[in-house]
Amino acid sequence: MFIDKAKIKIISGKGGNGSVSFRREPYVPEGGPDGGDGGKGGNVLFVADRNLRTLMDFRYKSKYVAENGQDGMKKKRYGKQGENLEIKVPIGTMIIDEETGLLMKDLKDDGDILVAAKGGKGGKGNVHYKNSVRQAPNFAEAGGFAKERSVVLELKLIADIGLVGFPNVGKSTILSISTSAKPKIANYHFTTIDPNLGVVKLHDDSFVMADIAGIIEGAHEGLGLGFMFLKHIERTKVLIHVIDVSGSEGRNPIEDFDKINNELKEYNPKILEKPQIVAANKIDLLGDDMSKYNELESYVNKKGYKIFPVSAAINDGLDILLNDALNELNQITDDYEEPLELFDFETDDYDPEYKKISGHYNENESVYVLEGKQLIKIFNSTNFNDMGSLRYLYKYIEKNGAIEMLKELGLKDGDSIKIENYVFEYIDD
């Protein structure tokens, strides 16, 4: 099954906590601190893999979590770094941050990598907190937070040449005869509901050709499977516009030509700037009466396009068509694609909200609640059996104006303040 869009949640690894440890060797009186640092949490990476063709795997699994860093150990031993999590996706997959809607990276080439969520930093062991005043620090730093985000994966096929046209005009037949691809072919509309890819080999050259599923009127507005079809045309370099010149289904070939180009224009006007070749298919059904072809040829030529009579069913005229397509392909020097607004990783890494402390009153528990990323990290680093460690926490809260903020909300002597699951009594001295 061809799946070209998926939404998943990714979570990097949490950093390991620093260790609180003291030397205990014989003959080392009053051994000092020797707690090691925690290991860094694993990153979440996306990797483009040319062996993949669909995002189908993400339909069955929607949450991906990297390994946490190991806690530090005694004797100044560092914790092991968490394993990075590599998520493989097809070439042509765009990674989009769901919250902002901004593009994180477009993985266009095999092996392209995006670090989408960095692991938390490892916490420092208590050996780092020894100084001339504090000879035996009984606390260490908690590991850094994991990064959690939802991302949208959107696949746009990367093909050199795209076959476009109404359903049942012979695109799949052209692909199957020209390449080793084996698309489903039958005489009814929407036999092809997924794009198919194949490699065309001509002389000493080759190119990738895609059969873009049939377009209908209103596709640019999402009618039928419009958006699913049209977006895969954006990355093709040359278009082969396949038309049923025989009008075997009661349609007018000239009207078909205009309607398809109008759908492409309404979806993205730049698509019509790509080289386009017209394939007048089912020419064999005209017999000796070539008036329909001649009329179409005259109209298409006036529009500035080349046209080739072909019959995919009996493999007539395809070599000439494909040779011209290859010639157009070789003349392309500037593969322009409209730039998208990019996700700002620098701001994301900086996290301006990190040092912010917020507070509110919880009526259900009758407590004042303090929240903040740096506050929680310091709280998690606190040893509640050590007055020096507690004093550091209290000073941080007071220094950052949290107490004054809670007083403005109504805090008074004897009230309770809650941080995470810890509740303590406020004493106004």
SETI-645361 format. One record per residue (C-alpha): x, y, z negated; residue number from 1; residue in one letter. Coordinates in steps of 0.1 Angstrom, whole numbers, m for minus. Example, Ala and Ser with C-alpha at 12.3 -4.5 7.8 and 13.67 -1.06 7.14 Angstrom:
x: 123	y: m45	z: m78	resi: 1	resn: a
x: 137	y: m11	z: m71	resi: 2	resn: s
//
This chain:
x: 0	y: 0	z: 0	resi: 1	resn: m
x: 13	y: 34	z: 10	resi: 2	resn: f
x: 11	y: 59	z: m20	resi: 3	resn: i
x: 25	y: 94	z: m14	resi: 4	resn: d
x: 16	y: 112	z: m46	resi: 5	resn: k
x: 19	y: 103	z: m82	resi: 6	resn: a
x: 20	y: 120	z: m116	resi: 7	resn: k
x: 41	y: 106	z: m144	resi: 8	resn: i
x: 54	y: 116	z: m178	resi: 9	resn: k
x: 92	y: 115	z: m185	resi: 10	resn: i
x: 108	y: 117	z: m219	resi: 11	resn: i
x: 146	y: 119	z: m224	resi: 12	resn: s
x: 164	y: 103	z: m253	resi: 13	resn: g
x: 166	y: 120	z: m287	resi: 14	resn: k
x: 200	y: 128	z: m300	resi: 15	resn: g
x: 214	y: 106	z: m327	resi: 16	resn: g
x: 216	y: 120	z: m363	resi: 17	resn: n
x: 249	y: 129	z: m378	resi: 18	resn: g
x: 260	y: 107	z: m406	resi: 19	resn: s
x: 264	y: 115	z: m443	resi: 20	resn: v
x: 293	y: 94	z: m455	resi: 21	resn: s
x: 323	y: 97	z: m479	resi: 22	resn: f
x: 356	y: 79	z: m479	resi: 23	resn: r
x: 356	y: 49	z: m502	resi: 24	resn: r
x: 391	y: 34	z: m496	resi: 25	resn: e
x: 411	y: 21	z: m526	resi: 26	resn: p
x: 438	y: 45	z: m537	resi: 27	resn: y
x: 421	y: 75	z: m521	resi: 28	resn: v
x: 408	y: 95	z: m551	resi: 29	resn: p
x: 379	y: 119	z: m545	resi: 30	resn: e
x: 376	y: 109	z: m508	resi: 31	resn: g
x: 362	y: 136	z: m487	resi: 32	resn: g
x: 333	y: 135	z: m461	resi: 33	resn: p
x: 338	y: 112	z: m431	resi: 34	resn: d
x: 303	y: 111	z: m415	resi: 35	resn: g
x: 305	y: 109	z: m377	resi: 36	resn: g
x: 284	y: 127	z: m351	resi: 37	resn: d
x: 253	y: 112	z: m335	resi: 38	resn: g
x: 254	y: 102	z: m298	resi: 39	resn: g
x: 237	y: 122	z: m271	resi: 40	resn: k
x: 203	y: 111	z: m259	resi: 41	resn: g
x: 200	y: 96	z: m224	resi: 42	resn: g
x: 189	y: 118	z: m194	resi: 43	resn: n
x: 161	y: 110	z: m171	resi: 44	resn: v
x: 172	y: 111	z: m135	resi: 45	resn: l
x: 155	y: 107	z: m101	resi: 46	resn: f
x: 175	y: 91	z: m74	resi: 47	resn: v
x: 166	y: 90	z: m37	resi: 48	resn: a
x: 168	y: 55	z: m23	resi: 49	resn: d
x: 165	y: 48	z: 15	resi: 50	resn: r
x: 152	y: 13	z: 8	resi: 51	resn: n
x: 119	y: 26	z: m7	resi: 52	resn: l
x: 90	y: 38	z: 14	resi: 53	resn: r
x: 62	y: 45	z: m10	resi: 54	resn: t
x: 54	y: 57	z: m46	resi: 55	resn: l
x: 32	y: 27	z: m52	resi: 56	resn: m
x: 52	y: 16	z: m83	resi: 57	resn: d
x: 41	y: 48	z: m101	resi: 58	resn: f
x: 5	y: 38	z: m99	resi: 59	resn: r
x: 11	y: 10	z: m124	resi: 60	resn: y
x: 35	y: 27	z: m147	resi: 61	resn: k
x: 31	y: 64	z: m157	resi: 62	resn: s
x: 55	y: 69	z: m186	resi: 63	resn: k
x: 93	y: 67	z: m185	resi: 64	resn: y
x: 115	y: 70	z: m216	resi: 65	resn: v
x: 153	y: 72	z: m218	resi: 66	resn: a
x: 173	y: 56	z: m246	resi: 67	resn: e
x: 179	y: 76	z: m278	resi: 68	resn: n
x: 214	y: 83	z: m290	resi: 69	resn: g
x: 227	y: 62	z: m318	resi: 70	resn: q
x: 232	y: 78	z: m353	resi: 71	resn: d
x: 267	y: 87	z: m364	resi: 72	resn: g
x: 286	y: 63	z: m386	resi: 73	resn: m
x: 311	y: 64	z: m415	resi: 74	resn: k
x: 348	y: 68	z: m409	resi: 75	resn: k
x: 340	y: 96	z: m384	resi: 76	resn: k
x: 327	y: 72	z: m358	resi: 77	resn: r
x: 305	y: 86	z: m332	resi: 78	resn: y
x: 272	y: 71	z: m323	resi: 79	resn: g
x: 268	y: 56	z: m289	resi: 80	resn: k
x: 253	y: 78	z: m262	resi: 81	resn: q
x: 218	y: 68	z: m250	resi: 82	resn: g
x: 216	y: 51	z: m216	resi: 83	resn: e
x: 204	y: 74	z: m188	resi: 84	resn: n
x: 172	y: 63	z: m172	resi: 85	resn: l
x: 174	y: 63	z: m134	resi: 86	resn: e
x: 140	y: 64	z: m115	resi: 87	resn: i
x: 144	y: 55	z: m78	resi: 88	resn: k
x: 121	y: 73	z: m53	resi: 89	resn: v
x: 119	y: 73	z: m15	resi: 90	resn: p
x: 139	y: 98	z: 5	resi: 91	resn: i
x: 117	y: 128	z: 11	resi: 92	resn: g
x: 102	y: 129	z: m24	resi: 93	resn: t
x: 97	y: 163	z: m40	resi: 94	resn: m
x: 98	y: 165	z: m78	resi: 95	resn: i
x: 74	y: 192	z: m91	resi: 96	resn: i
x: 70	y: 204	z: m127	resi: 97	resn: d
x: 33	y: 200	z: m134	resi: 98	resn: e
x: 31	y: 228	z: m160	resi: 99	resn: e
x: 46	y: 255	z: m137	resi: 100	resn: t
x: 38	y: 240	z: m103	resi: 101	resn: g
x: 74	y: 248	z: m93	resi: 102	resn: l
x: 97	y: 225	z: m72	resi: 103	resn: l
x: 125	y: 210	z: m93	resi: 104	resn: m
x: 142	y: 194	z: m63	resi: 105	resn: k
x: 135	y: 180	z: m29	resi: 106	resn: d
x: 153	y: 147	z: m25	resi: 107	resn: l
x: 159	y: 147	z: 12	resi: 108	resn: k
x: 190	y: 125	z: 15	resi: 109	resn: d
x: 199	y: 90	z: 4	resi: 110	resn: d
x: 216	y: 92	z: m30	resi: 111	resn: g
x: 203	y: 127	z: m39	resi: 112	resn: d
x: 200	y: 130	z: m77	resi: 113	resn: i
x: 180	y: 152	z: m100	resi: 114	resn: l
x: 185	y: 154	z: m138	resi: 115	resn: v
x: 149	y: 162	z: m146	resi: 116	resn: a
x: 151	y: 159	z: m184	resi: 117	resn: a
x: 183	y: 162	z: m204	resi: 118	resn: k
x: 188	y: 141	z: m235	resi: 119	resn: g
x: 191	y: 158	z: m269	resi: 120	resn: g
x: 225	y: 166	z: m283	resi: 121	resn: k
x: 239	y: 144	z: m310	resi: 122	resn: g
x: 238	y: 159	z: m345	resi: 123	resn: g
x: 270	y: 167	z: m364	resi: 124	resn: k
x: 282	y: 145	z: m392	resi: 125	resn: g
x: 288	y: 159	z: m427	resi: 126	resn: n
x: 326	y: 161	z: m420	resi: 127	resn: v
x: 318	y: 193	z: m401	resi: 128	resn: h
x: 303	y: 210	z: m431	resi: 129	resn: y
x: 332	y: 208	z: m455	resi: 130	resn: k
x: 348	y: 242	z: m464	resi: 131	resn: n
x: 367	y: 257	z: m493	resi: 132	resn: s
x: 335	y: 262	z: m513	resi: 133	resn: v
x: 316	y: 230	z: m503	resi: 134	resn: r
x: 340	y: 202	z: m507	resi: 135	resn: q
x: 315	y: 174	z: m506	resi: 136	resn: a
x: 286	y: 183	z: m482	resi: 137	resn: p
x: 258	y: 158	z: m488	resi: 138	resn: n
x: 239	y: 166	z: m456	resi: 139	resn: f
x: 244	y: 163	z: m418	resi: 140	resn: a
x: 227	y: 177	z: m387	resi: 141	resn: e
x: 197	y: 160	z: m372	resi: 142	resn: a
x: 199	y: 150	z: m335	resi: 143	resn: g
x: 186	y: 173	z: m308	resi: 144	resn: g
x: 150	y: 169	z: m296	resi: 145	resn: f
x: 140	y: 148	z: m266	resi: 146	resn: a
x: 127	y: 167	z: m235	resi: 147	resn: k
x: 92	y: 157	z: m225	resi: 148	resn: e
x: 74	y: 168	z: m194	resi: 149	resn: r
x: 49	y: 158	z: m168	resi: 150	resn: s
x: 61	y: 158	z: m132	resi: 151	resn: v
x: 43	y: 153	z: m99	resi: 152	resn: v
x: 60	y: 132	z: m72	resi: 153	resn: l
x: 50	y: 141	z: m37	resi: 154	resn: e
x: 64	y: 122	z: m7	resi: 155	resn: l
x: 66	y: 137	z: 27	resi: 156	resn: k
x: 80	y: 113	z: 53	resi: 157	resn: l
x: 112	y: 123	z: 70	resi: 158	resn: i
x: 110	y: 113	z: 106	resi: 159	resn: a
x: 126	y: 128	z: 137	resi: 160	resn: d
x: 95	y: 125	z: 159	resi: 161	resn: i
x: 58	y: 124	z: 149	resi: 162	resn: g
x: 29	y: 109	z: 169	resi: 163	resn: l
x: m2	y: 131	z: 164	resi: 164	resn: v
x: m37	y: 129	z: 178	resi: 165	resn: g
x: m73	y: 118	z: 172	resi: 166	resn: f
x: m80	y: 83	z: 159	resi: 167	resn: p
x: m79	y: 55	z: 184	resi: 168	resn: n
x: m60	y: 73	z: 211	resi: 169	resn: v
x: m31	y: 48	z: 211	resi: 170	resn: g
x: m5	y: 62	z: 187	resi: 171	resn: k
x: 0	y: 28	z: 169	resi: 172	resn: s
x: 4	y: 10	z: 202	resi: 173	resn: t
x: 30	y: 34	z: 213	resi: 174	resn: i
x: 49	y: 30	z: 180	resi: 175	resn: l
x: 47	y: m8	z: 181	resi: 176	resn: s
x: 60	y: m11	z: 217	resi: 177	resn: i
x: 87	y: 16	z: 213	resi: 178	resn: s
x: 100	y: 2	z: 180	resi: 179	resn: t
x: 102	y: m29	z: 158	resi: 180	resn: s
x: 73	y: m15	z: 136	resi: 181	resn: a
x: 42	y: m37	z: 134	resi: 182	resn: k
x: 13	y: m13	z: 126	resi: 183	resn: p
x: m22	y: m26	z: 123	resi: 184	resn: k
x: m39	y: m20	z: 157	resi: 185	resn: i
x: m76	y: m24	z: 165	resi: 186	resn: a
x: m103	y: m7	z: 186	resi: 187	resn: n
x: m119	y: 14	z: 159	resi: 188	resn: y
x: m113	y: 46	z: 141	resi: 189	resn: h
x: m88	y: 49	z: 112	resi: 190	resn: f
x: m72	y: 15	z: 118	resi: 191	resn: t
x: m41	y: 34	z: 106	resi: 192	resn: t
x: m48	y: 50	z: 72	resi: 193	resn: i
x: m11	y: 52	z: 62	resi: 194	resn: d
x: 18	y: 66	z: 82	resi: 195	resn: p
x: 40	y: 40	z: 98	resi: 196	resn: n
x: 77	y: 44	z: 106	resi: 197	resn: l
x: 98	y: 27	z: 133	resi: 198	resn: g
x: 133	y: 32	z: 148	resi: 199	resn: v
x: 134	y: 39	z: 186	resi: 200	resn: v
x: 167	y: 28	z: 202	resi: 201	resn: k
x: 175	y: 44	z: 235	resi: 202	resn: l
x: 208	y: 40	z: 253	resi: 203	resn: h
x: 235	y: 45	z: 226	resi: 204	resn: d
x: 212	y: 67	z: 205	resi: 205	resn: d
x: 183	y: 62	z: 181	resi: 206	resn: s
x: 157	y: 82	z: 162	resi: 207	resn: f
x: 129	y: 76	z: 136	resi: 208	resn: v
x: 94	y: 79	z: 149	resi: 209	resn: m
x: 63	y: 81	z: 127	resi: 210	resn: a
x: 27	y: 73	z: 135	resi: 211	resn: d
x: 8	y: 99	z: 116	resi: 212	resn: i
x: m27	y: 86	z: 109	resi: 213	resn: a
x: m55	y: 101	z: 130	resi: 214	resn: g
x: m66	y: 137	z: 124	resi: 215	resn: i
x: m102	y: 148	z: 126	resi: 216	resn: i
x: m118	y: 182	z: 128	resi: 217	resn: e
x: m117	y: 199	z: 94	resi: 218	resn: g
x: m86	y: 179	z: 83	resi: 219	resn: a
x: m69	y: 212	z: 72	resi: 220	resn: h
x: m98	y: 217	z: 48	resi: 221	resn: e
x: m93	y: 182	z: 34	resi: 222	resn: g
x: m120	y: 165	z: 54	resi: 223	resn: l
x: m115	y: 127	z: 59	resi: 224	resn: g
x: m80	y: 121	z: 47	resi: 225	resn: l
x: m68	y: 154	z: 61	resi: 226	resn: g
x: m42	y: 165	z: 35	resi: 227	resn: f
x: m28	y: 130	z: 32	resi: 228	resn: m
x: m22	y: 130	z: 70	resi: 229	resn: f
x: m11	y: 165	z: 77	resi: 230	resn: l
x: 16	y: 170	z: 51	resi: 231	resn: k
x: 37	y: 142	z: 67	resi: 232	resn: h
x: 39	y: 162	z: 100	resi: 233	resn: i
x: 57	y: 191	z: 83	resi: 234	resn: e
x: 91	y: 173	z: 83	resi: 235	resn: r
x: 90	y: 159	z: 118	resi: 236	resn: t
x: 113	y: 177	z: 142	resi: 237	resn: k
x: 94	y: 169	z: 175	resi: 238	resn: v
x: 57	y: 161	z: 180	resi: 239	resn: l
x: 43	y: 138	z: 206	resi: 240	resn: i
x: 7	y: 147	z: 210	resi: 241	resn: h
x: m12	y: 116	z: 222	resi: 242	resn: v
x: m44	y: 122	z: 241	resi: 243	resn: i
x: m69	y: 97	z: 255	resi: 244	resn: d
x: m70	y: 111	z: 290	resi: 245	resn: v
x: m97	y: 86	z: 301	resi: 246	resn: s
x: m122	y: 100	z: 276	resi: 247	resn: g
x: m131	y: 64	z: 269	resi: 248	resn: s
x: m149	y: 74	z: 237	resi: 249	resn: e
x: m169	y: 102	z: 253	resi: 250	resn: g
x: m146	y: 130	z: 242	resi: 251	resn: r
x: m131	y: 157	z: 264	resi: 252	resn: n
x: m93	y: 155	z: 267	resi: 253	resn: p
x: m88	y: 192	z: 269	resi: 254	resn: i
x: m111	y: 198	z: 239	resi: 255	resn: e
x: m91	y: 171	z: 220	resi: 256	resn: d
x: m59	y: 189	z: 228	resi: 257	resn: f
x: m72	y: 223	z: 214	resi: 258	resn: d
x: m89	y: 208	z: 184	resi: 259	resn: k
x: m57	y: 189	z: 172	resi: 260	resn: i
x: m35	y: 220	z: 177	resi: 261	resn: n
x: m60	y: 241	z: 158	resi: 262	resn: n
x: m60	y: 218	z: 129	resi: 263	resn: e
x: m22	y: 219	z: 128	resi: 264	resn: l
x: m23	y: 257	z: 130	resi: 265	resn: k
x: m48	y: 261	z: 102	resi: 266	resn: e
x: m29	y: 238	z: 80	resi: 267	resn: y
x: 5	y: 254	z: 86	resi: 268	resn: n
x: 12	y: 277	z: 116	resi: 269	resn: p
x: 49	y: 268	z: 116	resi: 270	resn: k
x: 41	y: 233	z: 128	resi: 271	resn: i
x: 32	y: 247	z: 162	resi: 272	resn: l
x: 67	y: 261	z: 164	resi: 273	resn: e
x: 81	y: 226	z: 167	resi: 274	resn: k
x: 87	y: 212	z: 202	resi: 275	resn: p
x: 56	y: 194	z: 213	resi: 276	resn: q
x: 52	y: 169	z: 242	resi: 277	resn: i
x: 19	y: 157	z: 254	resi: 278	resn: v
x: 13	y: 120	z: 262	resi: 279	resn: a
x: m17	y: 114	z: 284	resi: 280	resn: a
x: m24	y: 79	z: 273	resi: 281	resn: n
x: m48	y: 52	z: 289	resi: 282	resn: k
x: m39	y: 65	z: 323	resi: 283	resn: i
x: m46	y: 30	z: 337	resi: 284	resn: d
x: m83	y: 34	z: 329	resi: 285	resn: l
x: m87	y: 62	z: 354	resi: 286	resn: l
x: m81	y: 39	z: 384	resi: 287	resn: g
x: m77	y: 59	z: 416	resi: 288	resn: d
x: m96	y: 90	z: 403	resi: 289	resn: d
x: m69	y: 112	z: 387	resi: 290	resn: m
x: m90	y: 143	z: 385	resi: 291	resn: s
x: m92	y: 141	z: 346	resi: 292	resn: k
x: m54	y: 139	z: 344	resi: 293	resn: y
x: m48	y: 166	z: 369	resi: 294	resn: n
x: m72	y: 189	z: 350	resi: 295	resn: e
x: m55	y: 182	z: 317	resi: 296	resn: l
x: m20	y: 186	z: 332	resi: 297	resn: e
x: m28	y: 220	z: 346	resi: 298	resn: s
x: m43	y: 232	z: 313	resi: 299	resn: y
x: m14	y: 219	z: 292	resi: 300	resn: v
x: 13	y: 233	z: 315	resi: 301	resn: n
x: m4	y: 267	z: 313	resi: 302	resn: k
x: 0	y: 265	z: 275	resi: 303	resn: k
x: 37	y: 259	z: 279	resi: 304	resn: g
x: 38	y: 222	z: 271	resi: 305	resn: y
x: 52	y: 193	z: 291	resi: 306	resn: k
x: 29	y: 163	z: 298	resi: 307	resn: i
x: 36	y: 127	z: 307	resi: 308	resn: f
x: 11	y: 101	z: 320	resi: 309	resn: p
x: 15	y: 68	z: 301	resi: 310	resn: v
x: m3	y: 36	z: 294	resi: 311	resn: s
x: 8	y: 22	z: 261	resi: 312	resn: a
x: m13	y: m10	z: 265	resi: 313	resn: a
x: 8	y: m21	z: 296	resi: 314	resn: i
x: 40	y: m2	z: 286	resi: 315	resn: n
x: 39	y: 21	z: 316	resi: 316	resn: d
x: 57	y: 55	z: 314	resi: 317	resn: g
x: 69	y: 52	z: 278	resi: 318	resn: l
x: 106	y: 52	z: 287	resi: 319	resn: d
x: 103	y: 86	z: 305	resi: 320	resn: i
x: 83	y: 100	z: 276	resi: 321	resn: l
x: 107	y: 89	z: 249	resi: 322	resn: l
x: 138	y: 100	z: 269	resi: 323	resn: n
x: 123	y: 135	z: 271	resi: 324	resn: d
x: 115	y: 134	z: 233	resi: 325	resn: a
x: 151	y: 124	z: 226	resi: 326	resn: l
x: 164	y: 152	z: 248	resi: 327	resn: n
x: 142	y: 177	z: 228	resi: 328	resn: e
x: 155	y: 162	z: 196	resi: 329	resn: l
x: 191	y: 166	z: 206	resi: 330	resn: n
x: 186	y: 203	z: 214	resi: 331	resn: q
x: 174	y: 212	z: 179	resi: 332	resn: i
x: 201	y: 230	z: 159	resi: 333	resn: t
x: 181	y: 247	z: 132	resi: 334	resn: d
x: 158	y: 224	z: 112	resi: 335	resn: d
x: 139	y: 252	z: 94	resi: 336	resn: y
x: 116	y: 244	z: 65	resi: 337	resn: e
x: 97	y: 270	z: 46	resi: 338	resn: e
x: 114	y: 276	z: 12	resi: 339	resn: p
x: 94	y: 269	z: m20	resi: 340	resn: l
x: 98	y: 287	z: m53	resi: 341	resn: e
x: 122	y: 267	z: m74	resi: 342	resn: l
x: 120	y: 257	z: m111	resi: 343	resn: f
x: 144	y: 277	z: m133	resi: 344	resn: d
x: 165	y: 251	z: m151	resi: 345	resn: f
x: 187	y: 277	z: m168	resi: 346	resn: e
x: 157	y: 293	z: m186	resi: 347	resn: t
x: 144	y: 258	z: m193	resi: 348	resn: d
x: 177	y: 248	z: m209	resi: 349	resn: d
x: 179	y: 280	z: m229	resi: 350	resn: y
x: 144	y: 276	z: m244	resi: 351	resn: d
x: 136	y: 311	z: m256	resi: 352	resn: p
x: 110	y: 296	z: m280	resi: 353	resn: e
x: 136	y: 275	z: m298	resi: 354	resn: y
x: 144	y: 300	z: m327	resi: 355	resn: k
x: 108	y: 313	z: m330	resi: 356	resn: k
x: 89	y: 305	z: m362	resi: 357	resn: i
x: 52	y: 306	z: m363	resi: 358	resn: s
x: 27	y: 301	z: m391	resi: 359	resn: g
x: m10	y: 297	z: m398	resi: 360	resn: h
x: m34	y: 288	z: m426	resi: 361	resn: y
x: m49	y: 253	z: m425	resi: 362	resn: n
x: m83	y: 255	z: m442	resi: 363	resn: e
x: m89	y: 217	z: m442	resi: 364	resn: n
x: m57	y: 211	z: m463	resi: 365	resn: e
x: m56	y: 246	z: m480	resi: 366	resn: s
x: m20	y: 250	z: m470	resi: 367	resn: v
x: 1	y: 275	z: m450	resi: 368	resn: y
x: 18	y: 257	z: m421	resi: 369	resn: v
x: 52	y: 267	z: m407	resi: 370	resn: l
x: 63	y: 255	z: m372	resi: 371	resn: e
x: 93	y: 260	z: m349	resi: 372	resn: g
x: 118	y: 239	z: m330	resi: 373	resn: k
x: 149	y: 251	z: m348	resi: 374	resn: q
x: 130	y: 251	z: m381	resi: 375	resn: l
x: 120	y: 214	z: m376	resi: 376	resn: i
x: 156	y: 205	z: m367	resi: 377	resn: k
x: 170	y: 221	z: m399	resi: 378	resn: i
x: 142	y: 205	z: m419	resi: 379	resn: f
x: 151	y: 171	z: m405	resi: 380	resn: n
x: 187	y: 177	z: m414	resi: 381	resn: s
x: 178	y: 186	z: m450	resi: 382	resn: t
x: 188	y: 163	z: m478	resi: 383	resn: n
x: 161	y: 169	z: m504	resi: 384	resn: f
x: 182	y: 154	z: m532	resi: 385	resn: n
x: 209	y: 180	z: m526	resi: 386	resn: d
x: 204	y: 215	z: m538	resi: 387	resn: m
x: 230	y: 230	z: m514	resi: 388	resn: g
x: 211	y: 215	z: m485	resi: 389	resn: s
x: 177	y: 227	z: m498	resi: 390	resn: l
x: 191	y: 261	z: m504	resi: 391	resn: r
x: 202	y: 263	z: m468	resi: 392	resn: y
x: 167	y: 255	z: m456	resi: 393	resn: l
x: 151	y: 281	z: m479	resi: 394	resn: y
x: 175	y: 308	z: m468	resi: 395	resn: k
x: 168	y: 300	z: m432	resi: 396	resn: y
x: 130	y: 304	z: m438	resi: 397	resn: i
x: 134	y: 336	z: m457	resi: 398	resn: e
x: 160	y: 351	z: m433	resi: 399	resn: k
x: 138	y: 346	z: m403	resi: 400	resn: n
x: 108	y: 365	z: m418	resi: 401	resn: g
x: 86	y: 335	z: m423	resi: 402	resn: a
x: 77	y: 343	z: m459	resi: 403	resn: i
x: 67	y: 378	z: m450	resi: 404	resn: e
x: 46	y: 365	z: m421	resi: 405	resn: m
x: 28	y: 341	z: m444	resi: 406	resn: l
x: 22	y: 369	z: m469	resi: 407	resn: k
x: 5	y: 389	z: m442	resi: 408	resn: e
x: m18	y: 359	z: m437	resi: 409	resn: l
x: m26	y: 359	z: m474	resi: 410	resn: g
x: 2	y: 338	z: m491	resi: 411	resn: l
x: 5	y: 344	z: m528	resi: 412	resn: k
x: 23	y: 329	z: m558	resi: 413	resn: d
x: 13	y: 292	z: m564	resi: 414	resn: g
x: 1	y: 286	z: m528	resi: 415	resn: d
x: 13	y: 256	z: m508	resi: 416	resn: s
x: 35	y: 257	z: m477	resi: 417	resn: i
x: 38	y: 228	z: m453	resi: 418	resn: k
x: 66	y: 219	z: m429	resi: 419	resn: i
x: 60	y: 186	z: m410	resi: 420	resn: e
x: 47	y: 162	z: m437	resi: 421	resn: n
x: 65	y: 180	z: m466	resi: 422	resn: y
x: 45	y: 203	z: m489	resi: 423	resn: v
x: 61	y: 226	z: m515	resi: 424	resn: f
x: 48	y: 253	z: m538	resi: 425	resn: e
x: 56	y: 289	z: m531	resi: 426	resn: y
x: 69	y: 308	z: m562	resi: 427	resn: i
x: 71	y: 346	z: m558	resi: 428	resn: d
x: 101	y: 357	z: m578	resi: 429	resn: d
//
